[in-house]
Amino acid sequence: MDVWLWILLIALAAAILFVLSWLGVRKLREKHTRSAVSEKPQPTPPGPQKVAVIINPVKAQAAAAKSQIRAATALAGWPDPLFLETTVSDPGYSQARQALSWGADVVLVGGGDGTVRVVAEILKKTGVAMGLLPLGTGNLLARNLDLDVNDLEGNIQAALFGQQRLIDTATMELENSVSGARLIHTFLVIAGIGLDAEVVGDTNDELKKSLGWLAYSEAGVRHLPGRRKKVSIALDDAPAQQRQVRSVLFANCGLLPGGIDFIPGALIDDGVLDVVVMSPRSAFGWLALGVKIVFQHSRRLPVIDFYRSQKVVLRAAVPQETQLDGDPAGKATKVTVVVEPQALLIRVATGQE
């Protein structure tokens, strides 16, 4: 097919998807009446608490968050908070360990999904609560916990004085048979291999600052052309199935920016992962997939399949790009994803059902 015709089709598909997304936002937000968490929250422990705050200092509202946290804890008569800043070389690992050693009762995390993911990797299974101050681009975990990502003061109140509930985490083990590399990381929202990871890794940082989550659309349009790749997928130790795919997602919860309920049945504390296998061949296939997702059509499409599993093992003949909660994670030829039921204690707004 002529390259200019491809460009025209891709641009048209992107424009239509953009319009459909914005038209569908209100409808989907009204439809999104369920909580992403099935268990009812519990009250926080009474009395003064030791508060540690891990914050990305380059975020626009970092200074305001610090000031408001100091004021809120002082008004409550609690000890002075411990403030720990992330760095480029350490996005939160040592800071989270320091907060635990200090004896924090709750650790507030101010940053994007990457910072939240790193801190959660240390806090999971400790019984120490995590509070969210969504200061990033996507803020996907906060959205899935029904927090208003534009209400800094409200999120501080929820993180300090809200209710608590346990949510699932998941681990993703990456193995690269070519380089010999092997890594294991935690994620909270969505991990993936293939096209989605390529888009995440190629999104322009300046566009993210100016356009927010819409910046991913620009990279998405550029990466839509491409061939499907052969992989094998085994669910819960069942025999592997061979598939030709463009992208495979491993979702702990399903709400995306723009009010799009990507996986309406996904719950963040049900002890299973929702696995999404996408295999469009052309721009028309991507367009059909986008319409299905935005408008929640029930009719099955051959270009997308949904599964539920506690463990997923995916193998590829050649290394493919991977991502964890919107951060590039490197190339892998084997990916093993396992859910960790109710591993993380998290603060949410009072009054959630």
Phi, psi and omega in degrees: 000138180303138185299324181291327175293321176299313181299317180297316180296318181294315179298318179296316180297317180296318180296317180295316179298321179297314180295315180298322179298312182291324177294328184273351186301308183297316180301316183287325178295322177293324181287333185281069182266344179286157169275149176287353181238134185271328182282143178286143180288160179243156179296152174285157179301144180284163174091174180299148180230149174273122186249122171255142181235118176255119190224142174275110189292345182275350180290146189300324184259016183298313182295318180296321179298315179302313182299316182290326178294316178302314182295318183292318180289324177295317180297327180280351182077023180271162176299159177300137179292157172261119181258129180230127183259139175283162176228171178298320182279339180222096186281009176145353184296303182292328179295319178294320178295321178295321179297320178293317180296328179288342180090031181298138172275331178213142179243115177272137183240114179253107181170200178266189183297331179295315178296317179299317181298315182297314181295320179298326179301328179272323185280337185302143178065014177262341185083358176273129185284150175244134175249145186255129170241089187291107181241010186261200182274306183270317182050048189292321180296317179300318179297320181287346175257016175061031174271144177279107187291350179260004184247084183298313182298318179296322179290326175294317178298318179295318182293328182271315192238006183283198179263173182235148175207155179266137177234160177285151164239177177214152175249146177233114178262126183248128177233134179241107184291342180278311182271341184084002182288147177215125182225150174230127180224157175268147168222163187241332188245281183217129170247165182194168176222138180109222187302316183301321179290324177297318179295314179302317183286343185247010179283133183290124182297324180293322177295323178299322180293323185269326185251349183069218185296341179294343179298333180294335181296321182298314178293325179299318179298319181292332184262357180300314177295140180156165182265150172289152182239145183279129176222163170245140183230126177242127181252125177050045176065014174284165178304142183290146174248141180270132182223152169257115190227160168257329182201145173231127181248145177240105192251129173271336174205170196235002183271130181250167176303154181084008179077014183276118179272088188296320179229088189304329183271359186287134175236145186271003177223028182265000176077012177222160175256147172262119184257126183243120180251117183247132186218042177296147178265336190214177177298326179294322177296319177295323179296315179298319179297317180297318179297318180300315183292313184296318185258006173056044177293137182277341182294135181288139174249141180291348183269358179212135179229146179241135177226164175232134186201153174270337180217138179227133174238120181241134178236141178230149182289325180237152181301135177237153180292146178230163177213153178231113178050039175088007176247134176301140183238003179097176182269149181212150172255345175221132179233128176240120183242129182227133178279147175241097188297131173046052185267343187235128176271128187224148177271138177228172182293143176295138178100357175294145177251000000 
